[in-house]
Amino acid sequence: MSKFIEVILPLSLERLFTYRVTDAEADIIVPGMRVAVSFGKSKIYTAIINGIHAQETTGYEVKDIEFIIDDEPIVTGEQLKFWEWIASYYVCSIGQVMKAA
């Protein structure tokens, strides 16, 4: 069974994006860690993991992550919730909040 992560990209996008991870990667990753992901045709971005789940997203092709950057989270769960509040309050994307943070 495949595992998936939702990531925050440092872009002005209104939603999170889903990427596939292997079982071995799923065992070591937690929300708040950074991963490198491909976005678009040839761009690689550093993204922050917002959540882990087993439900595949429809509407676009789910890609694999490139690699895991951190050994432990650099952003706490409380900070991620605060980022969501900031994005809601200031009517911006959570990616813009990530970029500013």
HELIX and SHEET records of a PDB file:
HELIX    1   1 ASP A   23  ILE A   28  1                                   6    
HELIX    2   2 GLY A   77  TYR A   89  1                                  13    
HELIX    3   3 ILE A   94  ALA A  100  1                                   7    
SHEET    1   A 6 LYS A  63  ASP A  64  0                                        
SHEET    2   A 6 PHE A  17  VAL A  21  1                                        
SHEET    3   A 6 LYS A   3  ILE A   8 -1                                        
SHEET    4   A 6 LYS A  43  HIS A  53 -1                                        
SHEET    5   A 6 ARG A  34  PHE A  39 -1                                        
SHEET    6   A 6 PHE A  67  ILE A  68 -1                                        
END                                                                             
